[in-house]
Amino acid sequence: SYYKIPVDYEIKGNFLGFIKFKRAVARSKKMLNFDKETISIVQNDATGAIVARGELTIVGLPNDFF
C-alpha cells in the first residue's frame, strides 16, 4: 500500500521563476506527479508575468512519511 497526498498550488511571477520551481520539484527525492496544470499570462502586465495553477500528488510508502 502507498499514500497519495494531493497538493494544490498557485505560482505568480515570471516564466523563469516557474521553470526554477519545476526544476526544484524534479530534484526532489519524493515521487511527485503533476496531475493538472494551467499557465496563464497576466494581461496588461509589462513584465510578462504569468500565473501557474495546478495540482500535484506526492506518492510514497507509509514509512516514507514518518
Residue pairs with C-beta under 8 A, 6 or more apart in sequence:
1 61
1 62
2 59
2 60
2 61
2 62
3 58
3 59
3 60
3 61
3 62
3 64
3 65
4 57
4 58
4 59
5 57
5 58
5 59
6 35
6 55
6 56
6 57
7 55
7 56
7 57
7 58
8 53
8 54
8 55
9 52
9 53
9 54
9 55
9 56
10 51
10 52
10 53
11 17
11 18
11 21
11 51
11 52
11 53
12 42
12 49
12 50
12 51
13 49
13 50
14 47
14 48
14 49
14 50
15 48
15 50
18 39
18 50
18 52
21 52
25 32
25 56
30 58
30 59
30 60
30 64
31 58
31 59
31 60
32 56
32 57
32 58
32 59
33 56
33 57
33 59
34 54
34 55
34 56
35 54
35 55
35 56
35 57
36 54
36 55
37 52
37 53
37 54
37 55
38 52
38 53
38 54
39 50
39 51
39 52
40 50
40 51
40 52
40 53
41 48
41 49
41 50
42 49
42 50
42 51
